[in-house]
Structures are given as structure tokens and as C-alpha cells.
């Protein structure tokens, strides 16, 4: 397998500075043995192409919901893949793992799909890579149609919540019959993988938090939005963290700056540098 990775991120409102922050850390933590191509697709609300990223498309048609617009941008990226190893990643994430690029390449030698998983208690699918960081080999696109569309309630435009009814659904989504499945962006991916016998592996969401807190007040603030600033660990190190809700929280706003500060505490302690 060649040592090249193509990274696509998706730029909406407030995403530009997050994408630059992400790329800076990717470059800082890379092995130096892999050619990395940073590409982005501008979507609704974007103002410019982030520095260090090459714009390959722009989505201008508003489909009426952020999940639909996100899916449209991802589907555009699927048509523009050129390298063997592909990463779709949210702009408001940050990779903090040394030699992360080799980790992904080694994973994609073993399996078709690799990435971050939702927490086990989430109402999305379990134990399968989600769209926060979704990595795959290009040949997957020759085998199946990766459908990232959500299923929305007409009128209120929120994701449908379905009940798991069959053993096939239960197996695909790693949920019990009768459990609820939130059908947001990418909800069909585990089912597609299951019926097409695609192999996968995932990094489980961590209950522990390794990003340090400045003080007790910051800790309490972060607890108030416990799904934000989530972490995925490999061993005793953070692989990736996800700010979440960047459309409403700019990187230089109070919540974005808090996440950025905590990352700085971590990288200074573990690796001796700060953005």
C-alpha cells in the first residue's frame, strides 16, 4: 500500500480557523514518511478557503438542513478521491497522536474502514466509524455507494429516530431490537458495510478526559456541555478530540478558546509545544 493520505474537510460557518488549527497539528504530529494532501469543500456559511488547504469544490445549493448540506459536501468528496487512503474529517477536530498518519495507513491495511466511534450509550449507531473521522481505502468506493444522507422528519427537519426491528439491523448498528437509532448524517454506513461484508475497526470514545483543565471553574463549564470536547484515545494518549458545535462557537470565542487552551496544556505537557 502506498504511503499517501488524502484528507478532506468540510468548511461551513466558523470552520476556517478550526481547519487551520487542525492542519497545523496534523503537520506537527505526522511521521514525515507519508505524503499528505489537504483538501476542502466549501459549504453553506463558509467565507474563504482555509490556509494550507486546497479547495476542490464549493456547495452552493442550500438543502434546508445542516445534516443534508454536510452530506452533500461529503458526497462531492467521494467523487473527487484520487489517493488510496482517504480521511473525511470534521474541521473542528484536532489530531494529537504522534505518527497518526502511519496509524491510519496500518489500520487500512487490515480493514476497509477505520475511524472514531460514538459513545456506547449514544442514540446513534455503535461500534462503527462515524463522520467525525471516517477513513477508508479508495477501493471501497468501487464496491459500494457510501450514502451519508440523514433521514429527516418533514416539517421540523430533525433526524428521524427509528426503532431497531430486525436482527439484520441489530447486527449492523450494534444495538438491541427495540433500541432507538438517530438517523443523522451517515446513519446508513454501518448497514451498507454489513450487507456488503466490508471490514472495519474503530477508536472507541473515551469516558476519561486527558485534556487538562485550567481550574475547577473550567472543569465545571465543560461538564455543562459534556458531549463537547470529546476524546478518543489509543493507549494512554489522545488520538483526536472534537470540539463540536463550531457553527455556533468560533475558535476565538469563549468555548472554542477554552478547547484550544486545553489542547495547548496537553501538547505542552506531552510534546513540549503549543500552537
C-alpha positions in Angstrom: 0.0 0.0 0.0 1.4 3.4 -0.9 2.1 5.9 1.8 -0.2 8.7 0.7 -3.2 10.1 2.6 -5.9 12.4 1.2 -7.7 14.4 3.8 -11.0 16.1 3.1 -12.6 18.5 5.5 -15.8 20.5 5.1 -16.0 24.2 5.6 -19.2 25.9 6.9 -19.8 28.8 9.2 -16.8 29.4 11.6 -14.9 26.4 10.2 -11.9 28.2 8.6 -9.8 28.8 11.7 -10.7 25.3 13.0 -9.4 23.7 9.8 -6.2 25.7 10.0 -5.8 24.6 13.7 -6.4 21.0 12.7 -3.9 21.1 9.8 -1.2 22.7 12.0 -1.4 19.9 14.5 -1.6 17.2 11.8 1.7 18.6 10.4 3.2 18.8 13.8 2.3 15.2 14.7 2.9 13.4 11.4 5.6 10.8 10.8 7.3 12.5 7.9 7.0 9.2 6.0 3.7 9.9 4.3 2.6 12.3 1.6 -0.5 14.1 2.9 -2.8 16.1 0.7 -5.1 18.5 2.4 -8.3 19.2 0.5 -11.5 21.0 1.5 -15.0 21.6 0.2 -16.7 24.9 1.0 -20.3 24.6 2.1 -23.0 27.0 3.2 -21.8 29.7 5.5 -18.1 29.4 4.5 -16.3 32.7 3.9 -12.9 31.6 2.5 -10.6 28.7 1.8 -8.6 27.9 5.0 -4.8 28.4 4.7 -3.0 25.3 3.8 -6.0 23.5 2.3 -6.8 23.2 -1.4 -10.4 23.9 -2.3 -11.7 21.2 -4.6 -15.4 22.1 -4.7 -18.0 24.5 -3.3 -21.6 23.6 -2.4 -23.9 26.5 -3.1 -27.3 24.9 -3.1 -28.9 25.1 0.4 -30.8 21.8 1.0 -32.5 23.2 4.1 -30.7 21.4 6.9 -27.1 21.3 8.1 -27.1 17.5 8.0 -28.2 17.5 4.4 -25.7 20.2 3.4 -22.9 18.2 5.2 -23.9 15.0 3.4 -23.9 16.8 0.0 -20.3 18.0 0.7 -19.2 14.5 1.6 -20.8 13.0 -1.5 -18.9 15.6 -3.5 -15.7 14.5 -1.9 -16.4 10.9 -2.7 -16.4 11.8 -6.4 -13.0 13.6 -6.0 -11.0 11.0 -4.3 -7.7 10.3 -6.0 -5.5 8.6 -3.4 -5.6 5.1 -1.9 -6.0 6.2 1.7 -8.8 8.7 2.4 -9.8 10.6 5.5 -13.0 12.5 5.9 -12.8 14.7 9.0 -14.7 17.4 10.7 -12.9 20.8 10.7 -13.5 21.2 14.4 -11.4 18.2 15.4 -7.7 18.1 16.3 -5.4 15.1 15.9 -2.9 14.9 18.8 -1.2 11.5 18.2 2.4 11.0 17.2 2.7 9.3 13.8 -1.1 9.4 13.3 -0.7 9.1 9.6 1.1 5.7 9.9 -1.6 4.6 12.4 -4.3 5.2 9.8 -2.3 3.6 7.0 -1.6 0.5 9.1 -5.3 0.2 10.0 -6.4 0.5 6.4 -4.1 -2.4 5.5 -6.2 -4.6 7.9 -9.7 -3.2 7.2 -11.7 -1.3 4.7 -13.0 1.4 7.1 -11.5 3.0 10.2 -12.3 5.9 12.4 -13.9 7.3 15.6 -17.0 5.7 17.1 -19.9 7.2 19.0 -20.0 6.5 22.8 -21.8 3.2 23.5 -24.7 5.0 25.2 -25.3 7.3 22.3 -28.6 7.0 20.3 -26.6 6.9 17.1 -25.1 3.6 15.8 -22.5 1.9 18.0 -19.0 0.4 17.4 -18.6 1.7 13.9 -16.7 4.7 12.5 -18.7 7.9 12.4 -18.4 11.0 10.3 -16.2 12.9 12.8 -13.3 11.0 11.4 -14.1 8.4 8.7 -11.1 6.7 7.0 -11.3 4.2 4.2 -9.5 2.8 1.2 -10.4 4.2 -2.2 -11.3 0.7 -3.5 -14.3 0.8 -1.1 -15.9 3.3 -3.5 -15.7 0.8 -6.3 -17.5 -1.8 -4.2 -20.4 0.2 -2.7 -22.1 3.5 -2.7 -21.3 5.2 0.6 -24.6 7.0 1.5 -24.1 9.8 4.1 -27.6 11.2 3.8 -29.6 11.6 7.0 -33.3 10.7 7.4 -35.2 13.8 8.5 -38.7 14.4 9.8 -40.6 16.5 7.3 -41.6 19.9 8.6 -39.4 20.0 11.8 -36.4 18.9 9.8 -34.8 17.0 12.7 -33.3 13.5 12.3 -35.8 10.6 12.5 -35.4 8.3 15.4 -36.2 4.7 14.3 -36.7 1.6 16.4 -34.4 -1.3 15.6 -36.8 -4.1 14.5 -34.8 -6.8 12.7 -31.8 -9.0 13.5 -30.1 -7.6 10.4 -30.5 -4.0 11.8 -29.4 -5.1 15.2 -26.2 -6.6 13.9 -25.4 -3.7 11.6 -26.0 -1.0 14.2 -24.7 -2.9 17.2 -28.0 -2.2 19.0 -30.7 -4.4 20.6 -34.0 -4.9 19.0 -36.3 -2.1 20.3 -33.4 0.3 20.8 -33.6 3.8 19.2 -31.4 4.9 16.3 -31.0 8.5 15.5 -30.8 8.8 11.7 -28.4 11.8 11.3 -25.5 12.1 8.8 -24.0 8.8 7.9 -26.6 6.6 9.7 -26.7 4.2 6.7 -23.0 3.5 6.7 -23.0 0.5 9.2 -25.9 -1.1 7.3 -24.1 -0.7 4.0 -20.9 -2.2 5.4 -22.8 -5.1 7.0 -24.7 -6.2 3.9 -21.6 -5.8 1.7 -19.2 -7.6 4.1 -16.9 -4.6 4.5 -14.4 -4.9 7.3 -13.9 -2.1 9.8 -12.2 -1.1 13.1 -12.8 1.9 15.3 -11.3 4.0 18.1 -13.8 4.0 20.9 -14.9 7.2 22.5 -13.2 7.7 25.8 -15.0 8.3 29.1 -11.8 9.6 30.6 -10.6 13.1 29.7 -6.9 13.7 29.3 -7.1 17.4 28.1 -6.2 19.3 31.3 -8.5 21.9 32.8 -7.2 25.4 33.8 -9.1 25.3 37.1 -12.3 24.0 38.7 -14.4 26.6 37.1 -13.3 25.5 33.6 -13.9 21.9 34.6 -17.5 22.7 35.7 -18.1 24.7 32.5 -17.0 21.7 30.4 -19.2 19.4 32.3 -22.2 21.5 31.3 -21.6 20.5 27.7 -20.4 17.0 28.3 -20.6 15.9 24.7 -18.4 18.7 23.5 -14.6 18.4 23.5 -14.9 14.6 23.4 -11.7 12.5 23.1 -10.7 9.2 21.5 -7.6 7.6 23.0 -5.1 5.0 21.8 -3.4 3.6 24.9 -2.7 6.4 27.3 -2.6 9.1 24.5 -5.2 11.2 22.8 -5.6 10.4 19.2 -8.2 13.0 18.4 -10.5 15.5 20.1 -13.7 17.0 18.7 -14.9 20.5 19.8 -18.4 20.1 18.2 -21.0 22.8 17.5 -18.4 25.0 15.8 -21.1 26.7 13.7 -22.2 28.4 17.0 -18.8 28.5 18.7 -16.0 30.2 16.8 -12.4 29.1 17.6 -11.7 32.5 19.1 -15.0 32.6 21.0 -15.2 31.6 24.6 -15.9 27.8 24.0 -13.5 27.5 21.1 -10.8 29.3 23.0 -11.3 27.0 26.0 -10.9 23.9 23.8 -7.8 25.4 22.2 -6.3 26.3 25.6 -6.9 22.8 26.9 -5.2 21.3 23.8 -2.3 23.7 24.5 -1.9 22.4 28.1 -1.9 18.8 26.8 0.6 19.3 23.9 2.9 21.3 26.2 2.9 18.6 28.8 3.2 15.7 26.4 5.2 17.0 23.5 6.7 20.4 24.5 4.9 22.7 22.1 1.8 24.9 21.9 0.0 26.2 18.8 
